[in-house]
């Protein structure tokens, strides 16, 4: 039991330490974002260690100290995204009808064939702008009924799970499809003309994640996001 507890503590600590390594390899970058999950694991592990570890006292104190430090560090990483932290973008104090915009973004999963459910959901949400990710040519054909509601569109269907379909009720201006980093990974750059004439810029992108089956490094993803 003692060995199991030590190994679990080391594994949880390793998840945090790997994310601190400044390396683009997927093994390090994949641990960047599950901070809440790592914090929950640490919070569960700490009382279990106190309750069941019966080994060397120095090892126990070391595990407790390191796990507490891990909890504090992860808490500081999560805090800015909680309701307790200050907001970077303040809530609007009044509605300006001519400057309102609603967005819907959906990763449809390219191999999913439930096209009718997607159409139904888009119609229910009734957003001004809709972006569908992982859309191939079959998805493009099946989503053609959206043209009745969304007269403006930018469609880049691809068979590699990086296709995008952008639909808009509002006029799209100065639209470009760019391949900034990799040949098969598009991004859509366009201005949307709001009802009162205001133009806002939208960037639609779906970069490769740092996982072995897609891209072993995070370099291309980070570069496109920048």
N, CA and C of each residue as an Amber inpcrd file, in Angstrom:
protein
   678
   0.8240000  -1.2070000   0.0000000   0.0000000   0.0000000   0.0000000
   0.8630000   1.2630000   0.0000000   1.9250000   1.2630000   0.8060000
   2.8110000   2.4350000   0.8720000   3.4120000   2.7510000  -0.4940000
   3.8520000   1.6920000  -1.1960000   4.4650000   1.8820000  -2.5110000
   3.4500000   2.4580000  -3.5040000   2.2270000   1.9660000  -3.4410000
   1.1700000   2.4680000  -4.3310000   0.9230000   3.9520000  -4.0760000
   0.8520000   4.3440000  -2.8010000   0.6040000   5.7400000  -2.4470000
   1.7310000   6.6340000  -2.9450000   2.9690000   6.1950000  -2.7630000
   4.1190000   6.9680000  -3.2350000   4.0750000   7.1220000  -4.7530000
   3.7660000   6.0430000  -5.4520000   3.7260000   6.0830000  -6.9130000
   2.6250000   7.0250000  -7.4150000   1.4590000   6.9830000  -6.7580000
   0.3520000   7.8590000  -7.1550000   0.7260000   9.3200000  -6.9300000
   1.3370000   9.6200000  -5.7860000   1.7900000  10.9840000  -5.5160000
   2.7790000  11.4580000  -6.5670000   3.7330000  10.6010000  -6.8840000
   4.7550000  10.9600000  -7.8780000   4.1280000  11.1940000  -9.2480000
   3.1440000  10.3810000  -9.6040000   2.4980000  10.5060000 -10.9040000
   1.7320000  11.8190000 -11.0170000   0.9970000  12.1710000  -9.9610000
   0.2400000  13.4210000  -9.9690000   1.1770000  14.6230000 -10.0400000
   2.2730000  14.5580000  -9.3000000   3.2560000  15.6420000  -9.3420000
   3.9110000  15.7330000 -10.7270000   4.1190000  14.5800000 -11.3350000
   4.7450000  14.5390000 -12.6600000   3.8680000  15.2300000 -13.6970000
   2.5320000  15.0660000 -13.5850000   1.6140000  15.7140000 -14.5250000
   1.8190000  17.2260000 -14.5270000   2.0450000  17.7860000 -13.3360000
   2.2700000  19.2310000 -13.2400000   3.6640000  19.6090000 -13.7230000
   4.6650000  18.8370000 -13.3360000   6.0470000  19.1540000 -13.7010000
   6.2540000  19.1010000 -15.2090000   5.6180000  18.1400000 -15.8860000
   5.7850000  18.0300000 -17.3330000   5.2730000  19.2730000 -18.0480000
   4.1900000  19.8640000 -17.5320000   3.6390000  21.0600000 -18.1710000
   4.5440000  22.2760000 -18.0080000   5.4880000  22.2210000 -17.0470000
   6.4060000  23.3390000 -16.8230000   7.6080000  23.3030000 -17.7580000
   7.8260000  22.1780000 -18.4000000   8.9680000  22.0400000 -19.3000000
   8.7010000  22.8220000 -20.5840000   9.5830000  23.7210000 -20.9450000
   9.4100000  24.5530000 -22.1390000   9.8930000  23.7980000 -23.3720000
   9.0530000  22.8530000 -23.7810000   9.3760000  22.0300000 -24.9310000
   8.1040000  21.8330000 -25.7390000   8.2000000  21.8660000 -27.0640000
   7.0240000  21.7770000 -27.9260000   6.5320000  20.3520000 -28.1320000
   7.2650000  19.3680000 -27.6220000   6.8740000  17.9700000 -27.8340000
   5.5400000  17.6960000 -27.1510000   4.6800000  16.8840000 -27.7960000
   3.3090000  16.6610000 -27.3160000   3.2680000  16.1230000 -25.8910000
   4.2600000  15.3240000 -25.5020000   4.2650000  14.7160000 -24.1750000
   4.2610000  15.7750000 -23.0770000   4.8450000  16.9430000 -23.3510000
   4.8670000  18.0270000 -22.3730000   3.6360000  18.9340000 -22.5230000
   3.2670000  19.2410000 -23.7580000   2.1980000  20.2110000 -23.9840000
   0.8030000  19.6560000 -23.6820000   0.6390000  18.3420000 -23.7440000
  -0.6860000  17.7660000 -23.5200000  -1.1540000  17.9790000 -22.0880000
  -0.2180000  18.2650000 -21.1680000  -0.5840000  18.4770000 -19.7650000
  -0.7890000  19.9640000 -19.4320000  -0.7940000  20.8140000 -20.4410000
  -0.9640000  22.2500000 -20.2020000  -2.3360000  22.5940000 -19.6310000
  -3.3770000  21.9650000 -20.1520000  -4.7210000  22.4800000 -19.9260000
  -5.5810000  21.7470000 -18.9010000  -5.3950000  20.4610000 -18.6430000
  -6.2780000  19.8270000 -17.6430000  -5.9020000  20.2160000 -16.2060000
  -5.8620000  21.5230000 -15.9330000  -5.4310000  21.9990000 -14.6100000
  -6.4510000  21.6510000 -13.5350000  -7.7220000  21.8190000 -13.8550000
  -8.7590000  21.5090000 -12.8660000  -8.7280000  20.0190000 -12.5130000
  -8.5520000  19.1760000 -13.5120000  -8.4850000  17.7370000 -13.2580000
  -7.2770000  17.3870000 -12.3890000  -6.1510000  18.0490000 -12.6630000
  -4.9590000  17.7950000 -11.8420000  -5.1680000  18.2720000 -10.4110000
  -5.8520000  19.3910000 -10.2490000  -6.1270000  19.9070000  -8.9090000
  -7.0440000  18.9600000  -8.1370000  -8.0640000  18.4400000  -8.7930000
  -8.9790000  17.4980000  -8.1310000  -8.2240000  16.2450000  -7.7060000
  -7.3640000  15.7330000  -8.5730000  -6.5650000  14.5520000  -8.2200000
  -5.6910000  14.8270000  -6.9990000  -5.0730000  16.0100000  -6.9770000
  -4.2110000  16.3620000  -5.8440000  -5.0160000  16.4880000  -4.5560000
  -6.2020000  17.0850000  -4.6460000  -7.0470000  17.2600000  -3.4590000
  -7.5580000  15.9190000  -2.9290000  -7.7650000  14.9730000  -3.8180000
  -8.1960000  13.6350000  -3.3890000  -7.0200000  12.8530000  -2.8290000
  -5.8690000  13.0070000  -3.4590000  -4.6830000  12.2390000  -3.0650000
  -4.1700000  12.6330000  -1.6770000  -4.2300000  13.9240000  -1.3580000
  -3.6580000  14.4000000  -0.0960000  -4.2990000  13.7440000   1.1320000
  -5.6260000  13.7550000   1.3000000  -6.2100000  13.1060000   2.4820000
  -6.0300000  11.5890000   2.4820000  -6.0230000  10.9940000   1.2890000
  -5.8040000   9.5480000   1.2240000  -4.3940000   9.1910000   1.6800000
  -3.4370000  10.0270000   1.3280000  -2.0570000   9.8110000   1.7790000
  -1.9720000   9.9080000   3.2970000  -2.6040000  10.9240000   3.8550000
  -2.6030000  11.1000000   5.3170000  -3.2930000   9.9340000   6.0180000
  -4.3210000   9.3770000   5.4080000  -5.1090000   8.3320000   6.0530000
  -4.4680000   6.9520000   5.9670000  -3.7770000   6.6730000   4.8650000
  -3.3600000   5.2860000   4.6330000  -1.8500000   5.0580000   4.5990000
  -1.0410000   6.1250000   4.4720000   0.4050000   5.8960000   4.4100000
   0.9580000   5.5620000   5.7950000   1.7120000   4.4860000   5.8880000
   2.2640000   4.0280000   7.1570000   3.7720000   3.7900000   7.0630000
   4.4220000   4.5110000   6.1540000   5.8490000   4.3120000   5.9600000
   6.6780000   5.3440000   6.6880000   7.8470000   5.6290000   6.1220000
   8.7980000   6.5640000   6.7020000   8.1770000   7.9550000   6.8680000
   8.3700000   8.5510000   8.0450000   7.7740000   9.8590000   8.3430000
   8.3200000  10.9520000   7.4320000   9.6150000  10.8960000   7.1320000
  10.2280000  11.9120000   6.2630000   9.5990000  11.8620000   4.8700000
   9.3760000  10.6440000   4.3670000   8.7340000  10.4900000   3.0530000
   7.3160000  11.0470000   3.0980000   6.6130000  10.7880000   4.1940000
   5.2490000  11.3030000   4.3410000   5.2390000  12.8280000   4.3140000
   6.1350000  13.4470000   5.0920000   6.2040000  14.9110000   5.1210000
   6.5670000  15.4820000   3.7550000   7.4570000  14.7880000   3.0610000
   7.8650000  15.2440000   1.7310000   6.6870000  15.1950000   0.7610000
   5.9250000  14.1070000   0.7990000   4.7690000  13.9850000  -0.0900000
   3.7170000  15.0380000   0.2300000   3.4780000  15.2580000   1.5180000
   2.4860000  16.2590000   1.9180000   2.9210000  17.6520000   1.4710000
   4.1840000  17.9850000   1.7020000   4.6970000  19.2950000   1.3170000
   4.6290000  19.5250000  -0.1800000   5.0640000  18.5250000  -0.9400000
   5.0420000  18.6630000  -2.4020000   3.6150000  18.7430000  -2.9300000
   2.7060000  17.9390000  -2.3620000   1.3260000  17.9560000  -2.8410000
   0.6480000  19.2800000  -2.4830000   0.9500000  19.8250000  -1.3040000
   0.4050000  21.1390000  -0.9400000   0.9190000  22.2170000  -1.8950000
   2.2080000  22.1480000  -2.2170000   2.7780000  23.1070000  -3.1700000
   2.1110000  22.9580000  -4.5370000   1.8480000  21.7250000  -4.9270000
   1.1690000  21.4590000  -6.1970000  -0.2390000  22.0440000  -6.1910000
  -0.9460000  21.8750000  -5.0810000  -2.3070000  22.4010000  -4.9610000
  -2.3040000  23.9320000  -5.0300000  -1.3520000  24.5530000  -4.3420000
  -1.2640000  26.0160000  -4.3630000  -0.9610000  26.5130000  -5.7780000
  -0.0040000  25.8640000  -6.4450000   0.3700000  26.2780000  -7.7950000
  -0.8070000  26.1360000  -8.7600000  -1.4830000  24.9900000  -8.7330000
  -2.6020000  24.7680000  -9.6470000  -3.7510000  25.7280000  -9.3390000
  -3.9350000  26.0310000  -8.0570000  -4.9980000  26.9730000  -7.6760000
  -4.7320000  28.3570000  -8.2630000  -3.4540000  28.7850000  -8.2490000
  -3.1260000  30.0970000  -8.8180000  -3.3130000  30.1020000 -10.3320000
  -3.1470000  28.9290000 -10.9700000  -3.3460000  28.8480000 -12.4120000
  -4.8280000  28.8940000 -12.7790000  -5.6680000  28.3520000 -11.9090000
  -7.1010000  28.2630000 -12.1800000  -7.8370000  29.5270000 -11.7400000
  -7.3330000  30.1830000 -10.7050000  -8.0280000  31.3240000 -10.0910000
  -8.4760000  32.3840000 -11.0960000  -7.6370000  32.7970000 -12.0730000
  -8.0760000  33.8530000 -12.9950000  -9.3240000  33.5060000 -13.7910000
  -9.6740000  32.2250000 -13.8660000 -10.8140000  31.7970000 -14.6610000
 -12.0490000  31.5220000 -13.8000000 -11.9860000  31.8480000 -12.5320000
 -13.1100000  31.6430000 -11.6220000 -13.8730000  32.9490000 -11.4200000
 -15.1010000  32.8720000 -10.9110000 -15.8780000  34.0980000 -10.6420000
 -15.2270000  35.0030000  -9.6030000 -14.2640000  34.4790000  -8.8310000
 -13.6130000  35.2700000  -7.7990000 -12.6300000  36.2810000  -8.3720000
 -12.1170000  36.0050000  -9.5580000 -11.1050000  36.8800000 -10.1590000
 -11.7570000  38.0480000 -10.8900000 -10.9730000  39.0910000 -11.1030000
 -11.4600000  40.2340000 -11.8650000 -11.6710000  39.8660000 -13.3190000
 -12.6040000  40.5260000 -13.9510000 -12.9400000  40.2270000 -15.3420000
 -12.1420000  41.1080000 -16.2840000 -11.6070000  40.4940000 -17.3290000
 -10.8810000  41.2560000 -18.3340000 -11.8330000  42.0040000 -19.2530000
 -12.9910000  41.4040000 -19.5080000 -14.0040000  42.0450000 -20.3480000
 -15.2400000  42.2540000 -19.4860000 -15.6170000  43.4990000 -19.2880000
 -16.7520000  43.8150000 -18.4360000 -18.0660000  43.5120000 -19.1460000
 -19.0790000  43.2260000 -18.3530000 -20.4010000  42.9640000 -18.8920000
 -20.9850000  44.2440000 -19.4700000 -21.6450000  44.1220000 -20.6150000
 -22.2680000  45.2900000 -21.2380000 -23.3780000  45.8320000 -20.3390000
 -23.4240000  47.1380000 -20.2140000 -24.4300000  47.7680000 -19.3400000
 -25.7150000  48.0930000 -20.0870000 -25.6780000  48.0850000 -21.4090000
 -26.8930000  48.3520000 -22.1840000 -26.8050000  47.6420000 -23.5260000
 -27.9630000  47.3380000 -24.0760000 -28.0260000  46.6990000 -25.3810000
 -28.0880000  47.7500000 -26.4780000 -27.2990000  47.5290000 -27.5130000
 -27.3770000  48.3740000 -28.7130000 -27.7960000  47.4320000 -29.8430000
 -29.0750000  47.3730000 -30.1690000 -29.5810000  46.3660000 -31.1140000
 -28.7720000  46.2590000 -32.4050000 -28.3230000  47.3810000 -32.9170000
 -27.5950000  47.3510000 -34.1790000 -26.1790000  46.8340000 -34.0680000
 -25.7100000  46.6170000 -32.8220000 -24.3410000  46.1360000 -32.6240000
 -24.2940000  44.7760000 -31.9310000 -25.3980000  44.0600000 -31.9380000
 -25.4410000  42.7400000 -31.3040000 -25.0720000  41.6570000 -32.3090000
 -24.4060000  40.6200000 -31.8170000 -23.9990000  39.5080000 -32.6680000
 -24.0310000  38.2270000 -31.8530000 -24.6690000  37.1950000 -32.3730000
 -24.6740000  35.8910000 -31.7030000 -23.8970000  34.8910000 -32.5530000
 -23.1340000  34.0290000 -31.8830000 -22.2560000  33.0690000 -32.5560000
 -22.5800000  31.6450000 -32.1080000 -22.4720000  30.7170000 -33.0260000
 -22.5400000  29.2970000 -32.6940000 -21.3420000  28.6110000 -33.3260000
 -20.5970000  27.8650000 -32.5090000 -19.4420000  27.1090000 -32.9970000
 -19.6420000  25.6520000 -32.6180000 -19.4960000  24.7570000 -33.5660000
 -19.7050000  23.3330000 -33.2910000 -18.6570000  22.4950000 -34.0070000
 -17.9980000  21.6250000 -33.2580000 -17.1400000  20.6010000 -33.8550000
 -18.0260000  19.3860000 -34.0990000 -18.3340000  19.1230000 -35.3620000
 -19.3470000  18.1120000 -35.6860000 -18.7990000  16.6890000 -35.6570000
 -17.4730000  16.5440000 -35.6170000 -16.7970000  15.2440000 -35.7270000
 -17.0730000  14.6790000 -37.1220000 -16.0550000  14.7240000 -37.9490000
 -16.2040000  14.4530000 -39.3790000 -16.9210000  13.1390000 -39.6890000
 -16.6500000  12.0760000 -38.9270000 -17.2470000  10.7680000 -39.2060000
 -18.6910000  10.6590000 -38.7230000 -19.1670000  11.6640000 -38.0170000
 -20.5540000  11.6870000 -37.5730000 -21.4750000  11.8530000 -38.7840000
 -22.5010000  11.0380000 -38.8660000 -23.4260000  11.1020000 -40.0080000
 -24.8060000  11.6130000 -39.6170000 -24.9330000  12.1330000 -38.4180000
 -26.2380000  12.6170000 -37.9640000 -26.4230000  14.0650000 -38.3990000
 -26.4980000  14.2630000 -39.7210000 -26.5750000  15.6080000 -40.2770000
 -27.8650000  16.3170000 -39.8640000 -28.9540000  15.5690000 -39.8100000
 -30.2460000  16.1860000 -39.4910000 -30.2460000  16.7870000 -38.0900000
 -29.5680000  16.1240000 -37.1380000 -29.5090000  16.6550000 -35.7740000
 -28.7280000  17.9670000 -35.7420000 -27.6710000  18.0400000 -36.5390000
 -26.8810000  19.2770000 -36.6020000 -27.7150000  20.4170000 -37.1870000
 -28.4190000  20.1310000 -38.2760000 -29.2750000  21.1440000 -38.8800000
 -30.3380000  21.6230000 -37.8940000 -30.9130000  20.6800000 -37.1720000
 -31.9530000  21.0270000 -36.1980000 -31.4030000  21.9240000 -35.0970000
 -30.1890000  21.5990000 -34.6330000 -29.5940000  22.3980000 -33.5650000
 -29.2550000  23.8040000 -34.0520000 -28.7200000  23.9120000 -35.2600000
 -28.4100000  25.2330000 -35.8150000 -29.6830000  26.0650000 -35.9310000
 -30.7630000  25.4400000 -36.3800000 -32.0300000  26.1540000 -36.5270000
 -32.5890000  26.5700000 -35.1730000 -32.4060000  25.7240000 -34.1510000
 -32.8990000  26.0600000 -32.8120000 -32.1250000  27.2290000 -32.2110000
 -30.8040000  27.2030000 -32.3660000 -29.9750000  28.2750000 -31.8090000
 -30.2150000  29.5760000 -32.5560000 -30.3400000  29.4660000 -33.8820000
 -30.6630000  30.6290000 -34.7270000 -29.6570000  31.7650000 -34.5320000
 -28.3650000  31.4310000 -34.4980000 -27.3120000  32.4300000 -34.3160000
 -27.1160000  33.2400000 -35.5850000 -26.5090000  34.4130000 -35.4270000
 -26.2050000  35.2540000 -36.5950000 -25.0850000  34.6440000 -37.4360000
 -24.0960000  34.0600000 -36.7550000 -22.9470000  33.4630000 -37.4390000
 -22.7490000  32.0520000 -36.8940000 -22.5590000  31.0930000 -37.7890000
 -22.3790000  29.6900000 -37.4070000 -21.0840000  29.1760000 -38.0220000
 -20.2520000  28.5570000 -37.1910000 -19.0160000  27.9420000 -37.6640000
 -19.0510000  26.4590000 -37.3340000 -18.9300000  25.6060000 -38.3570000
 -18.9150000  24.1580000 -38.1820000 -17.5240000  23.6440000 -38.5270000
 -16.9220000  22.9150000 -37.5990000 -15.5570000  22.4030000 -37.7530000
 -15.5650000  20.9100000 -38.0560000 -14.4750000  20.4380000 -38.6430000
 -14.2920000  19.0330000 -39.0520000 -15.3030000  18.6400000 -40.1220000
 -15.5260000  19.5170000 -41.0730000 -16.5390000  19.2930000 -42.0970000
 -15.8940000  18.9560000 -43.4410000 -16.2720000  17.8110000 -43.9930000
 -15.7720000  17.4050000 -45.3060000 -16.8110000  17.7520000 -46.3680000
 -16.6110000  17.2490000 -47.6030000 -17.5090000  17.5990000 -48.7010000
 -18.9130000  17.0460000 -48.4800000 -19.0190000  15.9020000 -47.8100000
 -20.3410000  15.3480000 -47.5340000 -21.1070000  16.2400000 -46.5520000
 -20.4050000  16.7410000 -45.5490000 -21.0240000  17.6710000 -44.6110000
 -21.4380000  18.9520000 -45.3360000 -20.6150000  19.3920000 -46.2520000
 -20.9290000  20.6020000 -47.0120000 -22.2340000  20.4260000 -47.7800000
 -22.4040000  19.2830000 -48.4100000 -23.6240000  19.0190000 -49.1700000
 -24.8370000  18.9210000 -48.2510000 -24.6730000  18.2400000 -47.1310000
 -25.7990000  18.0200000 -46.2160000 -26.2290000  19.3030000 -45.4970000
 -25.3200000  20.2620000 -45.3800000 -25.6520000  21.5180000 -44.7230000
 -26.1980000  22.5600000 -45.6950000 -26.4110000  22.1800000 -46.9540000
 -26.8830000  23.1340000 -47.9610000 -28.2190000  23.7990000 -47.6080000
 -29.1270000  23.1560000 -46.8460000 -30.3660000  23.8580000 -46.4640000
 -30.1390000  25.1350000 -45.6660000 -28.9680000  25.2800000 -45.0740000
 -28.6830000  26.4850000 -44.2870000 -28.6200000  27.7380000 -45.1670000
 -28.4340000  27.5420000 -46.4670000 -28.3470000  28.6820000 -47.3790000
 -29.6420000  29.4950000 -47.3830000 -30.7660000  28.8630000 -47.0370000
 -32.0380000  29.5880000 -47.0130000 -32.0590000  30.6340000 -45.8980000
 -31.3460000  30.3400000 -44.7990000 -31.3350000  31.2560000 -43.6460000
 -30.0740000  32.0960000 -43.6030000 -28.9950000  31.5410000 -44.1150000
 -27.6870000  32.2070000 -44.0500000 -27.2120000  32.4940000 -45.4810000
 -27.5050000  33.6690000 -46.0010000 -27.1600000  33.9810000 -47.3950000
 -25.6650000  34.1470000 -47.6550000 -24.8840000  34.3710000 -46.5850000
 -23.4450000  34.5650000 -46.7520000 -22.7090000  33.3500000 -46.1590000
 -21.7140000  32.8780000 -46.8590000 -20.9970000  31.7110000 -46.3540000
 -19.5770000  31.6800000 -46.8910000 -18.7200000  31.0140000 -46.1390000
 -17.3590000  30.6970000 -46.5780000 -17.1740000  29.2180000 -46.2770000
 -17.0610000  28.4200000 -47.3150000 -17.0330000  26.9670000 -47.1250000
 -15.6880000  26.4230000 -47.5790000 -15.0200000  25.7370000 -46.6480000
 -13.7230000  25.1230000 -46.9510000 -13.7890000  23.6630000 -46.5050000
 -14.5370000  22.8240000 -47.2240000 -14.6300000  21.4080000 -46.8300000
 -13.3460000  20.6650000 -47.1660000 -12.8790000  19.8550000 -46.2380000
 -11.6500000  19.0960000 -46.4350000 -11.8180000  17.6860000 -45.8660000
 -11.1180000  16.6960000 -46.4200000 -11.2630000  15.3240000 -45.9330000
 -10.3470000  14.9780000 -44.7590000  -9.5900000  15.9610000 -44.2450000
  -8.5660000  15.6760000 -43.2370000  -8.9700000  16.0660000 -41.8140000
 -10.2690000  16.2940000 -41.5760000 -10.8570000  16.7140000 -40.2870000
 -10.5620000  18.1750000 -39.9530000 -10.0460000  18.9310000 -40.9100000
  -9.7750000  20.3490000 -40.6500000 -10.5820000  21.2740000 -41.5630000
 -11.6270000  20.7350000 -42.1610000 -12.5100000  21.5660000 -42.9640000
 -13.3600000  22.4740000 -42.0820000 -13.7970000  23.6110000 -42.6450000
 -14.6240000  24.5690000 -41.9130000 -15.7250000  25.1030000 -42.8160000
 -16.9010000  25.2500000 -42.2230000 -18.0350000  25.8600000 -42.9150000
 -18.5090000  27.0310000 -42.0680000 -18.4500000  28.2310000 -42.6430000
 -18.8700000  29.4390000 -41.9380000 -20.1040000  30.0090000 -42.6290000
 -21.1860000  30.1710000 -41.8630000 -22.4360000  30.7010000 -42.3890000
 -22.7880000  31.9750000 -41.6300000 -23.3690000  32.9390000 -42.3480000
 -23.6900000  34.2040000 -41.7000000 -24.9770000  34.8090000 -42.2700000
 -25.8030000  35.3420000 -41.3680000 -26.9640000  36.1230000 -41.7880000
 -26.5400000  37.5330000 -42.1760000 -25.3960000  37.9580000 -41.6350000
 -24.8950000  39.3060000 -41.8710000 -23.8490000  39.2860000 -42.9800000
 -23.7180000  40.3800000 -43.6500000 -22.7920000  40.4480000 -44.7880000
 -21.3470000  40.2490000 -44.3290000 -20.6100000  39.4560000 -45.0960000
 -19.1920000  39.2270000 -44.8520000 -18.3880000  40.0630000 -45.8380000
 -17.3780000  40.7470000 -45.3190000 -16.5990000  41.6840000 -46.1360000
 -15.1070000  41.3440000 -46.0190000 -14.3900000  41.5410000 -47.1360000
 -12.9310000  41.3160000 -47.1690000 -12.5740000  39.9250000 -46.6490000
 -13.2480000  38.9310000 -47.1650000 -13.0640000  37.5600000 -46.6970000
 -11.8560000  36.9090000 -47.3710000 -11.0590000  36.2170000 -46.5680000
  -9.9030000  35.4870000 -47.0910000  -9.7960000  34.1290000 -46.4000000
  -9.4010000  33.1340000 -47.1520000  -9.0500000  31.8240000 -46.5900000
  -7.5380000  31.6920000 -46.6780000  -6.9040000  31.5200000 -45.5250000
  -5.4460000  31.4770000 -45.4840000  -4.9590000  30.1410000 -44.9390000
  -3.7780000  29.7590000 -45.3770000  -3.0850000  28.5830000 -44.8450000
  -1.7840000  29.1170000 -44.2460000  -1.8620000  29.6010000 -43.0260000
  -0.7680000  30.3690000 -42.4300000   0.4380000  29.5190000 -42.0630000
   0.1890000  28.2870000 -41.6130000   1.2760000  27.4870000 -41.0690000
   1.4670000  26.1820000 -41.8320000   0.3760000  25.4630000 -42.0360000
   0.4630000  24.1590000 -42.7020000  -0.4570000  24.1360000 -43.9170000
  -0.0700000  23.4250000 -44.9880000  -0.8360000  23.4490000 -46.2460000
  -2.2840000  22.9810000 -46.1000000  -2.5580000  22.0020000 -45.2460000
  -3.9040000  21.4520000 -45.1560000  -4.7330000  21.9900000 -44.0150000
  -4.2420000  23.0560000 -43.3590000  -4.9400000  23.6070000 -42.1920000
  -5.3620000  25.0440000 -42.5040000  -6.6310000  25.2510000 -42.8910000
  -7.0770000  26.5990000 -43.2700000  -7.5140000  27.4300000 -42.0720000
  -7.5640000  28.7250000 -42.2830000  -8.2050000  29.6430000 -41.3390000
  -8.9690000  30.6650000 -42.1610000 -10.1070000  31.0920000 -41.6310000
 -10.9650000  32.0550000 -42.3320000 -10.8370000  33.4100000 -41.6440000
 -10.5300000  34.4300000 -42.4210000 -10.3910000  35.7940000 -41.9170000
 -11.4410000  36.6410000 -42.6290000 -12.3260000  37.2510000 -41.8780000
 -13.3810000  38.0300000 -42.5140000 -13.8960000  39.1180000 -41.5890000
 -14.4380000  40.1730000 -42.1870000 -15.1590000  41.1960000 -41.4350000
 -16.6430000  40.8900000 -41.5230000 -17.3520000  41.1320000 -40.4340000
 -18.8040000  40.9780000 -40.4050000 -19.4180000  42.3650000 -40.2870000
 -20.3540000  42.6580000 -41.1610000 -21.0060000  43.9720000 -41.1680000
 -22.2520000  43.9050000 -40.2850000 -22.1940000  44.5560000 -39.1280000
 -23.3190000  44.5560000 -38.2050000 -24.4550000  45.4430000 -38.7380000
 -25.6670000  45.2780000 -38.2140000 -26.8180000  46.0350000 -38.7420000
 -26.6380000  47.5450000 -38.7630000 -25.8760000  48.0850000 -37.8020000
 -25.7110000  49.5490000 -37.7790000 -24.5210000  50.0100000 -38.6210000
 -23.9100000  49.0880000 -39.3480000 -22.7910000  49.4410000 -40.2150000
 -21.4200000  49.2110000 -39.6110000 -21.3570000  48.8700000 -38.3210000
 -20.0730000  48.5810000 -37.6740000 -19.4760000  47.3030000 -38.2490000
 -18.1770000  47.3300000 -38.4790000 -17.4860000  46.1340000 -38.9650000
 -16.6460000  45.5430000 -37.8440000 -16.7930000  44.2430000 -37.6250000
 -15.9400000  43.5370000 -36.6680000 -15.2430000  42.4030000 -37.3990000
 -14.0680000  42.0640000 -36.9120000 -13.2490000  41.0450000 -37.5720000
 -13.4060000  39.7030000 -36.8510000 -13.5290000  38.6490000 -37.6320000
 -13.6330000  37.2920000 -37.0930000 -12.5030000  36.4480000 -37.6840000
 -11.8500000  35.7140000 -36.8110000 -10.8410000  34.7360000 -37.2310000
 -11.3610000  33.3520000 -36.8600000 -11.5660000  32.5070000 -37.8330000
 -12.0230000  31.1360000 -37.5980000 -10.8620000  30.1870000 -37.8620000
 -10.4860000  29.4110000 -36.8490000  -9.3550000  28.5040000 -37.0280000
  -9.5470000  27.2380000 -36.2030000  -8.8530000  26.2040000 -36.6250000
  -8.9270000  24.8920000 -35.9740000  -7.5480000  24.2420000 -36.1100000
  -6.5720000  24.7010000 -35.3080000  -5.2010000  24.1890000 -35.4530000
  -5.0540000  22.7550000 -34.9700000  -3.9810000  22.1240000 -35.3620000
  -3.7390000  20.7390000 -34.9560000  -3.3780000  20.6690000 -33.4710000
  -3.9550000  19.7270000 -32.7450000  -3.6040000  19.5780000 -31.3240000
  -2.2900000  18.8230000 -31.1740000  -1.5640000  19.0480000 -30.0780000
  -0.2930000  18.3250000 -29.8660000  -0.5320000  16.9250000 -29.3090000
  -0.9290000  16.0150000 -30.1710000  -1.1130000  14.6060000 -29.8040000
  -0.4340000  13.7530000 -30.8720000   0.0060000  12.5540000 -30.5300000
   0.7930000  11.7420000 -31.4740000   0.0860000  11.4710000 -32.7940000
  -1.2460000  11.3130000 -32.7760000  -1.9620000  10.9800000 -34.0000000
  -2.1570000  12.1780000 -34.9240000  -1.9450000  13.4070000 -34.4150000
  -2.1420000  14.6060000 -35.2300000  -0.8370000  15.3430000 -35.4890000
  -0.1790000  15.7600000 -34.4130000   1.0670000  16.5120000 -34.5350000
   1.8810000  16.2870000 -33.2660000   3.0810000  15.7450000 -33.3710000
   3.8600000  15.4620000 -32.1580000   4.3640000  16.7030000 -31.4420000
   4.2350000  17.8740000 -32.0710000   4.7020000  19.1120000 -31.4460000
   3.5420000  20.1000000 -31.3430000   3.6770000  21.0660000 -30.4420000
   2.6640000  22.1310000 -30.3320000   3.0760000  23.3750000 -31.1100000
   4.2340000  23.3320000 -31.7760000   4.7810000  24.5190000 -32.4360000
   3.8090000  25.1050000 -33.4530000   3.2530000  24.2480000 -34.3140000
   2.3640000  24.7350000 -35.3610000   1.0630000  25.2940000 -34.7650000
   0.5230000  24.6070000 -33.7510000  -0.6890000  25.1010000 -33.1040000
  -0.4600000  26.4670000 -32.4740000   0.6390000  26.5830000 -31.7190000
   0.9380000  27.8420000 -31.0370000   1.1580000  28.9720000 -32.0470000
   1.8460000  28.6420000 -33.1290000   2.1450000  29.6590000 -34.1360000
   0.8540000  30.1780000 -34.7740000  -0.0720000  29.2830000 -35.0870000
  -1.3280000  29.7090000 -35.7170000  -2.1790000  30.5140000 -34.7420000
  -2.1990000  30.1300000 -33.4750000  -2.9570000  30.8820000 -32.4930000
  -2.3930000  32.2970000 -32.3270000  -1.0710000  32.4070000 -32.3180000
  -0.4590000  33.7390000 -32.2410000  -0.8260000  34.5590000 -33.4660000
